[in-house]
Amino acid sequence: MPKNKEPKDKKFPLLAHKISRLFEPPKKFIEQFVEEGQTVADLGCGPGYYSLHFAKIIGPEGKVYSVDFDERGISALNKKAKKHGYNNIESHATSASELSFIEDSSIDFVYANGLLCCMTPENQQSAVSEIKRILKPNGHAFLAVAKGSISYMKKDEWEKILSGFKVLNRKEKRSELTAEVMLK
């Protein structure tokens, strides 16, 4: 493949994050996964829609690592975090396939909603390896991938990813696949 035709990681427009708020009230959804004092990694966080809610739930004793390769999204998150006084968010404009700033086995919960389906296949595998590396032995992750033409993810690739985890809960919707997982 010519160099300029190599697949690149995709990103959702910031507007897509705003629209998702109408259909997914974050507090009700995520409070089942986290509690005060925990450490969370929000991978593919965009402008921080979920990161801000995680920060509120886990409180000042907890920490949120917010990661997105889109610098505009991270900038928007940083402005919102400052405005709301959240000092427990550490944001990084980088790929989720390289999380060297997060210690091994230090994360209680990984949230990767729409992350893996936007990554090139090579980066998907690196991101999955990083998720496994940073999760605590009893930590959980929520993984969700879009289906269809907007996704790099094929169903057999999704199954291969899940085979590397203990699957606690999974759903298949018309437009996405989701799973709550933990390390085997």
C-alpha positions as CSV (number, residue, x, y, z in Angstrom):
1,M,0.0,0.0,0.0
2,P,1.5,3.4,-0.9
3,K,2.6,5.4,2.2
4,N,-0.1,8.0,1.9
5,K,-2.8,5.3,1.7
6,E,-1.9,3.5,4.9
7,P,-4.9,3.2,7.2
8,K,-4.8,5.7,10.1
9,D,-6.7,5.7,13.4
10,K,-10.1,7.3,13.0
11,K,-11.6,9.9,15.3
12,F,-15.1,10.9,16.0
13,P,-16.1,14.5,15.5
14,L,-16.6,16.4,18.7
15,L,-20.3,16.8,17.7
16,A,-20.7,13.0,17.9
17,H,-19.7,13.2,21.6
18,K,-22.4,15.8,22.2
19,I,-25.1,13.8,20.5
20,S,-24.2,10.7,22.5
21,R,-25.2,12.5,25.7
22,L,-28.8,12.4,24.6
23,F,-28.9,8.6,24.5
24,E,-26.4,7.6,27.2
25,P,-26.8,9.4,30.5
26,P,-23.3,8.8,31.8
27,K,-23.7,9.1,35.6
28,K,-26.4,6.3,35.7
29,F,-24.4,4.1,33.3
30,I,-20.9,4.4,34.8
31,E,-21.6,4.5,38.5
32,Q,-22.2,0.8,38.4
33,F,-18.5,0.3,37.5
34,V,-16.6,2.8,39.8
35,E,-16.6,4.0,43.4
36,E,-14.9,6.7,45.4
37,G,-11.1,6.5,45.6
38,Q,-10.6,4.3,42.6
39,T,-8.3,4.8,39.6
40,V,-9.8,4.9,36.2
41,A,-8.5,5.0,32.6
42,D,-10.8,6.6,30.1
43,L,-9.2,5.5,26.8
44,G,-10.4,7.4,23.7
45,C,-11.9,10.0,26.0
46,G,-12.5,12.7,23.4
47,P,-13.5,16.0,25.1
48,G,-14.0,14.2,28.4
49,Y,-17.7,13.5,28.5
50,Y,-17.2,10.4,30.7
51,S,-13.9,11.5,32.3
52,L,-15.7,14.4,34.1
53,H,-18.3,12.0,35.5
54,F,-15.7,9.5,36.6
55,A,-13.8,12.4,38.3
56,K,-16.9,13.4,40.2
57,I,-17.7,9.8,41.3
58,I,-14.2,8.8,42.4
59,G,-13.6,12.0,44.2
60,P,-10.4,13.8,45.1
61,E,-8.8,10.5,46.4
62,G,-9.3,8.8,43.1
63,K,-7.6,9.5,39.7
64,V,-8.7,9.5,36.1
65,Y,-6.2,9.0,33.3
66,S,-7.9,10.5,30.2
67,V,-6.3,9.5,26.9
68,D,-7.1,10.5,23.4
69,F,-4.8,11.1,20.4
70,D,-6.9,14.1,19.3
71,E,-5.2,17.2,20.9
72,R,-8.4,19.3,20.4
73,G,-10.4,16.8,22.5
74,I,-7.8,16.8,25.3
75,S,-7.7,20.6,25.2
76,A,-11.5,20.8,25.6
77,L,-11.3,18.3,28.5
78,N,-8.6,20.3,30.3
79,K,-10.7,23.5,30.0
80,K,-13.8,21.7,31.5
81,A,-11.8,20.0,34.2
82,K,-10.3,23.4,35.3
83,K,-13.7,25.1,35.1
84,H,-15.3,22.4,37.4
85,G,-12.3,22.2,39.7
86,Y,-11.4,18.6,39.0
87,N,-7.8,18.1,40.0
88,N,-8.0,14.3,39.8
89,I,-7.8,14.1,36.0
90,E,-4.5,13.5,34.3
91,S,-4.9,13.9,30.5
92,H,-2.6,12.7,27.7
93,A,-2.8,13.4,24.0
94,T,-1.5,10.1,22.8
95,S,-2.5,6.8,21.5
96,A,-4.0,4.2,23.8
97,S,-1.5,1.8,22.3
98,E,1.3,3.5,24.3
99,L,0.4,4.0,28.0
100,S,3.8,4.0,29.6
101,F,2.8,6.8,32.0
102,I,0.4,4.4,33.7
103,E,1.9,1.8,36.1
104,D,1.4,-1.9,35.7
105,S,-1.6,-3.3,37.6
106,S,-2.7,0.1,38.8
107,I,-6.1,0.7,37.3
108,D,-9.4,-0.4,38.8
109,F,-11.5,0.3,35.7
110,V,-10.8,0.9,32.1
111,Y,-13.4,2.5,29.9
112,A,-12.8,2.1,26.2
113,N,-16.1,3.0,24.5
114,G,-15.5,3.3,20.7
115,L,-11.7,3.1,21.0
116,L,-10.7,-0.2,19.5
117,C,-13.0,0.1,16.4
118,C,-11.3,3.4,15.5
119,M,-7.8,2.1,15.7
120,T,-5.8,0.4,12.9
121,P,-5.5,-3.4,13.5
122,E,-1.9,-3.0,14.6
123,N,-2.7,-0.4,17.2
124,Q,-5.8,-2.4,18.4
125,Q,-3.5,-5.3,19.5
126,S,-1.1,-2.9,21.3
127,A,-4.0,-1.1,23.0
128,V,-5.5,-4.5,24.2
129,S,-2.0,-5.4,25.6
130,E,-1.8,-2.1,27.4
131,I,-5.3,-2.6,28.9
132,K,-4.2,-6.0,30.2
133,R,-1.0,-4.5,31.5
134,I,-2.6,-1.6,33.5
135,L,-5.6,-3.4,34.9
136,K,-5.4,-4.6,38.5
137,P,-5.9,-8.4,38.9
138,N,-9.5,-7.8,40.1
139,G,-10.0,-4.7,37.8
140,H,-12.8,-4.5,35.2
141,A,-13.0,-3.0,31.7
142,F,-15.9,-1.9,29.6
143,L,-15.1,-2.3,25.9
144,A,-17.5,-1.2,23.2
145,V,-17.0,-1.1,19.4
146,A,-19.1,0.2,16.6
147,K,-20.2,-2.1,13.9
148,G,-20.3,-1.4,10.2
149,S,-18.4,0.9,7.8
150,I,-17.2,3.4,10.5
151,S,-15.4,0.6,12.2
152,Y,-12.1,-1.2,11.6
153,M,-13.3,-4.0,13.8
154,K,-14.6,-7.2,12.4
155,K,-16.7,-9.6,14.5
156,D,-14.0,-12.3,14.5
157,E,-11.4,-9.8,15.7
158,W,-13.8,-8.7,18.5
159,E,-14.2,-12.4,19.5
160,K,-10.4,-12.8,19.5
161,I,-10.0,-9.8,21.7
162,L,-12.6,-11.1,24.2
163,S,-11.0,-14.5,24.3
164,G,-8.1,-12.9,26.1
165,F,-10.3,-11.8,29.0
166,K,-12.9,-13.3,31.4
167,V,-16.1,-11.9,30.0
168,L,-18.6,-10.9,32.7
169,N,-21.3,-9.4,30.5
170,R,-21.7,-8.8,26.8
171,K,-24.3,-7.4,24.4
172,E,-24.8,-7.1,20.7
173,K,-26.8,-4.2,19.6
174,R,-27.6,-3.2,16.0
175,S,-24.8,-0.6,15.9
176,E,-22.3,-1.8,18.5
177,L,-20.8,-4.7,20.5
178,T,-20.1,-4.2,24.2
179,A,-18.5,-6.3,26.9
180,E,-17.6,-5.9,30.5
181,V,-14.4,-7.9,31.1
182,M,-11.7,-8.6,33.6
183,L,-8.3,-10.4,33.4
184,K,-8.3,-14.2,33.2
